[in-house]
Every structure is written in C-alpha cells, then in structure tokens.
Amino acid sequence: MGRKKVDASVLTLTPLRAARLYRLLTLLGNGPQTRSFLLRRLRLDVRGFYRDLEALRALGIEVTTCDETKYALVGELDEALAKLPFPDPGLNVRDALQLSNGSTAAHRKLKQRLSSFLSGPRGGSGGGSGSGGPNKPR
C-alpha cells in the first residue's frame, strides 16, 4: 500500500495550517532543528509534523535531514516564503480593487488576477484599455 502524493495545484491551506507552516519555516530558517524541538514549538504530533513536511515539499519547499537527527531548510527562508500560499483573506472585489492600486510587484500581480477575474473565463470583451471598464468602482 503506497502513500498518496500531495498535488500542489490542489493544496488548499486553512488559515491555521498556513500559519503553522509559516512558523515551521521560520524555525527552520534559524538553522537545523530537532524533530522534538519542532514538535514542542508547533504543538504537533509526529503524524501532523510529517504531513506538514509533505505539504511543504509539494509546494516545492525542500526540507532535509542533517545528521539523521535534525531538519533543515534547503535554500533561503525568503525563497521558501515566496512559495507558501497565503490563505483566502475573504476580500470582496471592491477591497481587492483598492489593494491592487500601487506600483509594487505584489500590486501588479493582484491587478492582473483581478483583470482576469473581471474579464470572465473566456477573456471577455472588456474595454481592453485596462481602465476597469464597466466594473470599475465609483
């Protein structure tokens, strides 16, 4: 009987799990840690710990064992955090439109996702000017 593989494209994180994975990454970002230390700090059992490790690996975040007793993050913490999805913040469209105003990469990413969402699944027949068209808030 084999283990099921976690598909990263269908991995949905609850807010609690996303926060726990973030804490796990920040602990590993401080250097190699023992499993018992991580279990205590995260208040997890062994099964939950290995499920979280599997979820991180499915997201492309590599965690390895050092000396058979410690776990370590492969790469930089910032790179790992860039791969960790943020759970649904429960925004409405107006809030998302307001947050998309700005010039950073995060603003542009949100603006692009909003544009795709507002134009519909087939690319829509929007104004094409990127001005928000008829869906632009007043």
Secondary structure as GFF3:
##gff-version 3
##sequence-region A 1 138
A	DSSP	three_ten_helix	8	10	.	.	.	ID=ss1
A	DSSP	alpha_helix	15	29	.	.	.	ID=ss2
A	DSSP	beta_strand	33	34	.	.	.	ID=ss3
A	DSSP	alpha_helix	35	42	.	.	.	ID=ss4
A	DSSP	alpha_helix	46	58	.	.	.	ID=ss5
A	DSSP	beta_strand	63	66	.	.	.	ID=ss6
A	DSSP	beta_strand	70	73	.	.	.	ID=ss7
A	DSSP	alpha_helix	77	83	.	.	.	ID=ss8
A	DSSP	alpha_helix	93	99	.	.	.	ID=ss9
A	DSSP	alpha_helix	105	119	.	.	.	ID=ss10
A	DSSP	three_ten_helix	133	135	.	.	.	ID=ss11
###
